[in-house]
């Protein structure tokens, strides 16, 4: 089974949420295209390769602050495997955080039908530990329940800005 398009359903829901945020004048968050170099095209068949590693899935502006985040969808019930987050994605979240951006990981646990926002500063110690040979390579769901922010729905399919307000602006919408 290929995992290439496993998160496409989640990203479609996020795209819909982001369109609603724009229509309501709340935020401008865009899906970042993956940089692909086309080397040949015959009819409807296109051949190419990833030109450079992409950064993260989404970026934009909310309440005057830059926002960057990576979206992941996983089946596991008990953990988020850090191998699902690539080095270049983590490094981009880190650089943006240090430059003052709102930087986070958004994870959908499909089996539990739950979504969590993990701020960069919460993700960092888990990532650092995973870099050690004997370090844990995942984030346990119990830790996620304690240190991450569950994202609800309702008026928006995935209302992650509510968690952003709680973390970065110390308020709820």
C-alpha positions in Angstrom: 0.0 0.0 0.0 1.3 3.4 -0.9 1.3 6.2 1.7 1.8 9.0 -0.9 -1.7 10.4 -0.8 -2.7 9.3 2.7 -3.2 12.9 3.9 -5.0 14.2 0.9 -8.4 13.9 2.6 -7.2 15.8 5.6 -5.6 18.5 3.4 -8.9 18.9 1.4 -10.7 19.5 4.7 -8.0 22.0 5.7 -8.3 23.7 2.3 -12.0 24.1 2.9 -11.4 25.5 6.4 -8.8 28.0 5.0 -11.3 29.2 2.3 -13.8 29.8 5.0 -11.3 31.7 7.1 -10.6 34.0 4.1 -14.3 34.5 3.4 -14.9 35.5 7.0 -11.8 37.9 6.9 -10.1 36.0 9.7 -6.9 34.8 8.1 -5.1 34.1 4.8 -3.6 30.6 4.9 -2.5 29.0 1.7 -1.5 25.5 0.6 2.1 25.6 -0.6 2.8 23.8 -3.9 5.4 21.1 -4.0 8.3 22.3 -6.3 8.4 19.8 -9.2 10.6 20.0 -12.2 8.8 18.7 -15.3 11.2 16.9 -17.7 8.8 15.6 -20.3 5.1 15.8 -21.3 3.3 13.5 -23.7 -0.4 14.0 -23.9 -1.8 13.7 -20.4 1.4 12.0 -19.0 3.9 14.2 -17.3 7.3 13.0 -16.1 9.2 14.9 -13.5 10.9 14.9 -10.1 10.9 17.0 -6.9 13.2 19.9 -7.6 14.0 20.7 -4.0 12.5 19.5 -0.7 9.4 21.4 0.0 9.1 23.4 3.2 5.8 22.8 5.0 2.2 22.3 3.8 0.7 25.7 4.7 1.7 29.3 5.3 0.0 32.6 5.7 -1.0 35.4 8.0 -3.2 35.5 11.1 -3.7 38.6 13.3 -0.7 40.2 11.8 1.6 37.3 12.4 3.1 34.8 9.9 1.7 31.3 10.3 3.5 28.1 9.1 2.4 24.5 9.7 2.8 21.0 8.5 -0.3 18.8 8.3 -0.1 15.0 8.9 -2.8 12.3 9.0 -2.0 9.0 10.7 -3.8 5.8 11.5 -2.0 4.9 14.7 -4.1 5.0 17.8 -1.3 5.3 20.4 1.4 7.5 19.0 2.7 9.9 16.3 5.8 8.5 14.7 8.3 11.3 14.2 9.6 9.6 11.0 6.4 11.0 9.4 7.9 14.5 9.8 10.9 15.0 7.5 14.1 16.8 8.6 13.6 19.7 6.2 10.0 20.2 7.4 11.1 20.3 11.0 14.0 22.7 10.2 11.6 25.0 8.4 9.2 25.0 11.4 12.2 25.8 13.6 13.6 28.6 11.4 10.1 30.2 11.2 9.6 29.9 15.0 12.9 31.6 15.6 11.9 34.4 13.2 8.7 35.0 15.1 6.2 33.0 13.2 3.4 30.9 14.6 4.8 27.5 13.9 3.2 24.2 14.5 2.3 20.6 13.5 -1.3 19.7 12.9 -2.0 15.9 13.3 -5.2 14.1 12.4 -5.6 10.7 14.1 -8.1 9.1 11.7 -8.9 6.1 13.9 -9.8 8.3 16.8 -11.3 11.1 14.7 -9.3 13.6 16.6 -7.0 16.4 15.5 -4.3 18.1 17.6 -2.2 21.2 17.2 1.4 20.7 18.5 3.3 24.0 18.8 6.9 24.0 17.7 8.2 24.4 21.3 6.2 21.3 22.4 7.5 19.3 19.4 11.1 20.3 19.9 12.1 18.1 22.9 10.5 15.1 21.3 12.4 15.8 18.0 15.7 16.3 19.9 15.2 13.0 21.8 14.5 11.1 18.5 17.8 12.3 17.1 19.6 10.2 19.8 20.3 6.6 18.8 18.4 5.3 21.8 15.9 8.0 22.0 12.1 7.5 21.6 11.1 7.9 17.9 7.5 8.8 18.5 5.2 11.0 20.6 2.8 9.0 22.8 -0.9 9.9 22.5 -1.0 10.4 26.3 1.7 13.1 25.9 -0.3 14.6 23.0 -3.4 14.7 25.2 -1.5 16.6 27.8 0.8 18.9 25.9 -0.9 19.5 22.5 -4.2 21.2 21.8 -7.2 19.3 20.6 -8.7 21.0 17.6 -12.5 21.1 17.3 -14.9 21.6 14.4 -18.3 23.1 14.3 -18.6 26.3 12.2 -15.4 25.3 10.5 -14.4 21.8 9.5 -11.1 21.9 11.4 -11.1 25.1 13.5 -7.4 25.2 14.3 -7.3 29.0 14.7 -9.2 28.5 18.0 -6.1 26.6 19.3 -3.8 29.2 17.8 -5.6 31.9 19.8 -5.3 29.9 23.0 -1.6 29.2 22.5 -0.2 32.4 21.0 -2.8 35.0 22.0 -4.0 33.5 25.4 -7.6 33.8 24.4 -10.4 31.8 22.7 -12.3 33.1 19.7 
